[in-house]
Amino acid sequence: MKGINFITNNKNEKIAVQIDLKTIEKHHEAIEDLLDGIIAEARKDEEKIPLSKVIKNLKKIGKL
């Protein structure tokens, strides 16, 4: 795909991807969705905080 390059190791295994943002500009929403999925997967084991507690803390520090 134009604008996408794969980085390989010495065994020719894909280990990273390089994305030319100018070339694939018209697909920015798909790229954002992909990155959101990667971030969500990376954070899946983090401690969960109930929304009510988040709202309470935001009010406490004056952000809400």
Secondary structure, 3 states (H helix, E strand, C coil): CCCEEEEECCCCCEEEEEECCCCCHHHHHHHHHHHHHHHHHHCCCCCCCCHHHHHHHHHHCCCC
